């Protein structure tokens, strides 16, 4: 190395360090989602995540405090993404269609959720993990859902319908005779999901007793 080379080197500026840190965090989150969705949380190895991201394994501890923190950061990133299309002002069928579109575009989160359900801890959820049903109750009060439906059951059924193309791809082929990743299935299933949810309104004046 020459004296000229040594003189031209400089420490990165603060904004450059920030950009590098953001890039490393993003690479690790994407790599973790790939590994978790393919192997489940328990089966994913920290070293494999780092290798996939192309960064040093120590950065996982530095940025996230370890594997558990990495998983928590993924959940937070999902909540931020979810907030962009879970809009109380649009019809329920459109909200469900947006979830379905996201799942079909990027099935990794749904695969991770399936792994968690099959192999994870099924103890009572923490308050932050509980599903907020207040929007469904509001929609029910406004007549968008029939009065004799349990919002919790509706939520669970819609979650299952949205996840089905990823969690039950063989069933999709048997029932629809279509590839679950094909444009034909996407168009047909999205329209049918919308129709099903429209029918949930039923007779808004029907007694709940």
C-alpha positions in Angstrom: 0.0 0.0 0.0 1.4 3.4 -1.0 1.4 6.6 1.0 -1.0 8.1 -1.5 -3.5 5.2 -0.9 -3.3 5.7 2.8 -3.9 9.4 2.5 -7.1 9.0 0.4 -8.8 6.8 2.9 -11.2 8.4 5.3 -13.7 7.3 8.0 -17.3 7.1 6.7 -19.4 10.1 7.4 -22.3 9.7 9.9 -25.0 9.6 7.2 -22.9 6.9 5.4 -22.7 4.8 8.6 -26.5 5.2 9.1 -27.2 4.1 5.5 -24.9 1.1 6.0 -26.6 0.1 9.2 -30.0 0.4 7.6 -28.9 -1.7 4.7 -27.4 -4.4 7.1 -30.6 -4.5 9.1 -32.8 -4.8 6.0 -30.6 -7.6 4.6 -30.8 -9.5 7.9 -34.6 -9.1 8.2 -35.1 -10.3 4.6 -32.7 -13.2 5.2 -34.4 -14.1 8.5 -37.8 -14.1 6.9 -36.5 -16.5 4.2 -34.9 -18.8 6.7 -37.8 -18.7 9.2 -40.4 -19.3 6.5 -38.4 -22.3 5.1 -37.4 -23.9 8.3 -39.5 -22.4 11.1 -38.2 -20.4 14.0 -36.7 -23.4 15.8 -35.1 -24.8 12.7 -33.5 -21.6 11.4 -29.8 -21.1 12.4 -28.3 -17.7 13.1 -25.3 -18.5 11.0 -27.5 -19.4 8.0 -29.3 -16.1 8.3 -26.1 -14.2 8.4 -24.7 -16.1 5.4 -27.8 -15.5 3.4 -27.6 -11.8 4.3 -23.9 -11.7 3.5 -23.0 -10.1 6.8 -21.1 -11.0 9.9 -23.2 -13.1 12.4 -22.2 -10.7 15.2 -24.4 -8.1 13.6 -27.5 -10.1 14.5 -26.7 -9.6 18.2 -25.6 -6.0 17.7 -28.7 -4.9 15.9 -31.4 -7.2 17.3 -30.0 -8.8 20.4 -30.1 -12.3 18.9 -32.5 -14.6 17.1 -35.5 -13.8 19.3 -35.0 -10.1 18.7 -34.8 -10.6 15.0 -38.1 -12.5 15.1 -39.7 -9.7 17.1 -38.4 -7.1 14.6 -40.0 -9.1 11.7 -43.3 -9.0 13.6 -43.0 -5.2 14.0 -42.2 -4.8 10.4 -45.3 -6.8 9.5 -47.5 -4.6 11.7 -46.2 -1.5 10.0 -46.8 -3.1 6.6 -50.3 -4.2 7.7 -51.3 -0.7 8.7 -50.9 0.5 5.1 -53.8 -1.7 3.8 -55.9 -2.4 6.9 -58.1 0.6 6.4 -61.3 0.9 8.4 -62.8 3.3 5.8 -63.0 0.7 3.0 -65.4 -2.3 2.8 -64.4 -5.4 4.6 -64.2 -7.3 1.4 -61.6 -4.9 0.1 -59.6 -5.2 3.3 -59.6 -9.0 2.9 -58.7 -8.7 -0.8 -55.7 -6.6 0.2 -54.5 -9.2 2.7 -54.9 -11.9 0.1 -52.9 -9.9 -2.5 -50.1 -9.5 0.0 -50.1 -13.2 0.9 -50.0 -14.2 -2.8 -47.3 -11.6 -3.6 -45.1 -12.6 -0.6 -46.1 -15.9 1.1 -43.2 -16.0 3.5 -45.0 -14.5 6.4 -47.9 -16.9 6.1 -45.5 -19.8 6.0 -43.7 -18.5 9.1 -47.1 -18.2 10.8 -48.0 -21.8 9.8 -44.6 -23.1 11.2 -45.3 -21.2 14.4 -48.7 -22.8 14.8 -47.4 -26.3 14.2 -44.2 -26.2 16.2 -44.4 -23.1 18.4 -45.5 -22.3 21.9 -49.3 -22.3 22.1 -49.6 -20.8 25.5 -52.0 -17.9 26.0 -50.9 -14.9 23.8 -49.5 -11.8 25.3 -51.7 -8.7 25.1 -49.8 -7.4 22.1 -50.5 -10.6 20.2 -54.3 -10.5 20.7 -56.4 -9.7 17.6 -58.2 -6.5 17.8 -61.9 -7.2 17.0 -63.1 -3.6 17.5 -63.3 -2.8 13.8 -65.3 -5.9 13.1 -67.7 -5.1 15.9 -68.1 -1.6 14.4 -68.8 -3.0 11.0 -71.3 -5.4 12.5 -73.1 -2.5 14.3 -73.2 -0.7 10.9 -74.8 -3.7 9.2 -71.7 -4.9 7.2 -71.8 -8.2 9.1 -75.0 -10.1 10.2 -75.9 -9.5 13.8 -75.9 -13.2 14.7 -72.2 -13.7 13.7 -69.4 -13.9 16.2 -66.8 -11.4 15.1 -64.1 -13.7 16.5 -65.3 -16.6 14.3 -65.5 -14.3 11.3 -61.9 -13.1 11.8 -60.6 -16.7 12.2 -62.5 -17.8 9.1 -61.2 -14.9 6.9 -57.7 -15.5 8.2 -58.0 -19.1 7.1 -59.4 -18.2 3.7 -56.6 -15.7 3.0 -53.9 -18.1 4.1 -55.3 -21.2 2.3 -53.5 -20.7 -1.0 -50.2 -20.9 0.9 -51.0 -23.4 3.6 -53.1 -25.7 1.5 -51.7 -25.5 -2.1 -52.5 -29.2 -2.8 -56.1 -28.6 -1.8 -56.2 -25.6 -4.2 -55.1 -27.8 -7.0 -57.7 -30.5 -6.2 -60.5 -28.1 -5.7 -59.9 -25.5 -8.4 -57.7 -27.5 -10.8 -55.4 -24.5 -10.9 -51.9 -23.7 -9.8 -52.3 -21.5 -6.6 -49.6 -19.2 -8.0 -51.3 -18.7 -11.3 -53.0 -15.4 -12.4 -56.1 -17.4 -13.2 -56.4 -18.7 -9.6 -55.6 -15.3 -8.1 -58.4 -13.6 -10.1 -61.0 -16.2 -9.5 -60.3 -16.7 -5.8 -60.1 -13.0 -5.1 -63.5 -12.4 -6.7 -65.0 -15.4 -4.8 -63.6 -14.2 -1.5 -65.2 -10.8 -2.1 -68.5 -12.5 -2.9 -68.4 -14.6 0.2 -67.7 -11.6 2.4 -70.6 -9.7 0.9 -72.9 -12.5 1.9 -71.8 -12.2 5.5 -74.0 -9.1 5.8 -77.0 -11.3 5.5 -80.2 -9.6 6.8 -78.9 -6.8 9.0 -82.3 -6.6 10.7 -82.3 -10.3 11.8 -82.5 -10.9 15.5 -79.3 -12.1 17.3 -81.3 -14.1 19.8 
